[in-house]
Amino acid sequence: MEEKKITILEAYKAMLKYLENLYELTESDDLAGFLGSMTLLEDGKPADQAVWHDWINAVNNTLDKSKEH
């Protein structure tokens, strides 16, 4: 598999799409609620700004840990 670089926003959108697909398979109420807060609004930001903050923290933590190896 060819390695590609994507932006943080593109990674977020990919994760969102993955979770939407998972919801379609499971119809989980918990996942539906979470997806509602993750959905991107017209301004390109998640409905719940705390979700974006958490996402950025997760990305930074992942990048920091990858530097350790």
N, C-alpha and C positions, 0 to 999 in steps of 0.2 A: 504494500500500500504506500502510495506516495504521500510524503509528509507535506502538509500545507499550513501556512500561517493564516490565522484569522484574527479579527479584532475581538475585543472583549464583548462588544455588543453582538457581533456575529455568533460568538460562542454562547451568549445568553439566549439568542434566538434559536440556536440549535438545541440547547437544553430544553427550552420551552416547547419546541416542536416534539422532541422526544417524550416529554411528559404529557403533551396533548395526545400523542399516539397511545401512550400507556393508559391514559384515561379512557380512550375509545375502547380499549381491550377490557378494562376492568370496571368501568363506570363507578369508580370509587368516589363516594361523597367527600371524603377527606381530600383527595387529590383535586376534585372539582373546586373546592373552596380555596385551596392553595393556588390553583391555576388562575382563579379570579383575581387574586392579588398580584399575580405575576404578569398578567396580560399587559401588553404595551399599548399605551394610549396614543392618540394622534401626534403628540409631541415627542414620541419615541421613548417615553419613560414608563416604567411599570406603574400600574394603578396604585400600588403601595410602595412609596419611596424607600421604606425600610428593606424591602426585598432587594432593591438595587444595591443598597449599602451592604447587605449581607452577601450579595453576589461578588461585589468588589473585594470584600474581605476574604471570601473563599478563593478567589483568583489569586490574590496576593499571597495567601498562605500556601497555596499550591506552588506558586512560582518560587517562594522562599525555600520550600522543602526540596524543590528540584535542584536548587543551587547547592544544597548540602551534599548531594550525591555525585 
